[in-house]
Amino acid sequence: MKISYDKEADAAYIQLSDEQPVAAIEAGDGINIDLTADKRIVGIEILDASKKLSIDTLYKYEVEQDEFVGV
């Protein structure tokens, strides 16, 4: 998982896979989910990120892979 933030665009991107997305769906106001052709999630884009996230702590989040087992 890679997390990036574009200050000029105020957009955060959480990359979950190295696969190239072929489609995106809007999951909510300013939140887009990038998908592969077979509907696997490869990334999450968050627009107006500074209003939705604490940018200062954005890179400090850690997720254990075990937390996703069975999801």
N, C-alpha and C positions, 0 to 999 in steps of 0.2 A: 504494500500500500504506500502510495506517495501522496503528499499533500502539498499543494502550491497555492500561492496567493498573489494576485495581480492587483497592486495597490491602485494603479491608475483606473482600472476597470471596476475595482472593488468587487472582485470575483474570486472565490475559492474553488479549487478543484481537488476532489479526492479520487485519485486513480487507483482502481482496484485490480486492474489487469493490464498487461501490455498489448492485449488485443485491440484492434482498431474498431471503434464504434461505427455502425452504419445507420443508426437511427437514435433519436432522442425523444423522450416523452416528458411532459411537464408534470411533475409530481405535486407541485404546489406553487404558490406565488414566488417566482424567482428561483425555484429548485427544479433542475432538469436531471434526468437519469439517462445516461448514455448506454445503449444496448448493442449487442452483436446481432447478426442476422438470425441467430437462434434464440434471441431474447435473454441472453445472459448480461447481467449488469457489469459494465467495465469502468464506469466512473459516475461521479455525482458532481454537478456544477451548482454552486450557490451564488446567486447574484445578490448585490447589496449585502455582501457578506459581513461587513462591519456592523450592520444593524441586526444581524441574526446570530453572530458568533462573537466570542471574545478573541479577536485576532492575535492578541498578545500570547494567548495560551494555545492557539490553534495547532502548533507544532509539538505540543507536549502530550497530546492524547496518545495513549497506547491501547491497543486492542489485542488480546490474546486470540489466536486462531481457534482455540477450543470453544470460545464463546459463540462461534458461528456454527458449530457442529449441530446438525439437526434443524437448522433454520430453513 
